[in-house]
Amino acid sequence: MAAGHPVNLGTLARLLQFVPVTDPRPSPYNSPTQVQPDPERSPLHAWRWLALVLVLIGIGLGALFLAIRDRERIFAGVRAGSVQLGGLELDAAAERLRAELPAASGRLQLVDPANGRRWTVDPLAYGAALDATSLATAAWLVGRQGALPAQWLTRLRVRLRGYDILAYGRAFDAEQATAALEDLAPDVDTPPRDAALWLEQGELQVQPRELGHQLDIAGSRERLARWTTNPVSDTVELAIIWTSPRVYDLSSVALAYRQIVSGPVHLIWREGISRTLTADQLKSLVTIQPVPNTEGGTSTGIVFDTPKLARWVATLSSRIERPPRDARFEFDPAVGVKIVSPARTGLQLDVAGTVQRLIEASYTAERTTTPEVLIVQPQVPDELIESLTDLEELSRSYISLKGVSGGMLINAYRAVEQIHGVAWPVGDSLSLNGILGEVSAAKGYDMVAIEGAQRISRSAAERLDGGISHVATALFRAAVWAGLPVLERHASPYRIGWLEPPVGLDAAVDGRRLDLQLGNDTGGPLLIQASIDNQRQAVVVVLFGRLDGRRVRLEGPTVSDLTPARPPVVVVDDRVERGQQRQVGWAREGAVATVRRYVRRADGGETEDTWQSYYEPAADVYVRGP
């Protein structure tokens, strides 16, 4: 019976009443003359019932006593973790919790295991209702909720087995904890730091990689929930997720850089030609920066300043390079063709290849390499002599040298030497600029005559004259009369008396852009034989090849737009002796001349070329010594 409820005395009296009962029905065992007693109505049986009632009364009175005693107290067996709260009133229980349970102080330490950072927070804000008053109240409510029989059963179970108010998470609010952890996450999250390298004043700076981490909200919430069930400490270590940097390790790049700048790199060519890149120069050539990788992104790498290194390499070209030399031939009708100057391969410095070799050598312990040099084959090898057979004269031209200055004669001789013996195969083209090469005093030319002639007219500065135009014109006219294709031709900017007649059939070059180029469509190789005929005082150019039946016809020249000559020009040049004066240009009137050429081939086909020449008025030019 529950405490506080009176015993029903009427019920008790009925239980104690004893009334003998007889069975009125006749039976073999029951006769009117003999009555058997009922065992259930015996005095012993009645005393058993009385004992049971008394026990129940005792239990009820005991329960009533306990209920009255524990009306303001927490029932025995209730605890919060390791803190026993049974028999304590609310205030005493709260005080004990504050003294013995750290979590009940109202402060919680959250710790970042990655760096030891701490946050002091209110446990309640993180879903843990662990303040002393709330826990004491929760303990007091154990056995006081639900229907009355359930309360008594709970009290009995708690007394016999004990009850931990924290063990079932009754003090944890998961939603509140999640919201608080989400607010804390930006302060916890630390991005990873890539390994990095950079240079400061040529010195390598190294930044090691650092792992990052993010707050694991689900894991941290689970730890808070576990802590709530057994808060023996006021500290909870947060759960984190480690994050890796994108650039994890650059030690190999650092090692490579240190190797590159560890000492000089030597570039050695034969015959004692060498250059050395010092360590300081290498430092100025190398940077560390992002470079594209195979995955479409970038990675930190070593980058050489290849344009700067290429300029350094190119300074060796003048000591290494040499142009190829074509074979030169001479034709003697009595004995045929012979080689007068054998072909020679050329050397060309491969700047890009040498740069790559230097870069590769800087990574090695030997730190020595050779330049990348290309072999350049001559366009006309010695073997061409085998096809220079059955040659016949195709054309011959003369350009007068009577009365030219000594400087002009020197230049004509030098140019004739350059073109004599030149052969070019069928289908190839010939460039006069290419044959002449460099025109300078170092190559034996009289530059006073050339530069003086450049003052004869306003546009003469773009041409090489002073005797060179004599040779260019002789070659051009030989090609015209041989019926060869003229791929490029430029007239002299002024009329030169030695090149006439006819007017309008001269040629000039400038050594760079303005060229005389001839084709070869004869079906066989062509050979140039050039000389100075001292008896005739003329430049002579003869073309040999194989006759194919073509015929050449010229029309013109037609001359128009004559203009008067310019007044004389006197130039002072310290290359001329004091008191001496040389004439290097002669006055001529300006004009426009037109010449047409018709070439009829053996098959009946015909081609036409028109050359129109514009000549400026020219002046007498004198060069005088200082």
PyMOL commands that set and color helices and strands:
alter all, ss='L'
color gray80, all
select helices_A, chain A and resi 9-16+39-41+43-69+90-100+102-105+123-126+132-141+148-161+174-188+217-229+251-260+279-285+306-314+317-320+351-362+382-387+406-419+432-436+441-443+447-453+460-462+468-482+497-499
alter helices_A, ss='H'
color red, helices_A
select strands_A, chain A and resi 78-80+83-84+108-111+118-121+163-164+196-200+203-207+212-215+235-237+240-243+265-269+273-277+286-292+298-304+328-332+336-341+346-349+368-369+373-376+392-400+423-424+429-431+486-488+517-519+526-533+538-545+551-563+569-572+581-585+590-600+606-615+621-624
alter strands_A, ss='S'
color yellow, strands_A
deselect
rebuild
show_as cartoon
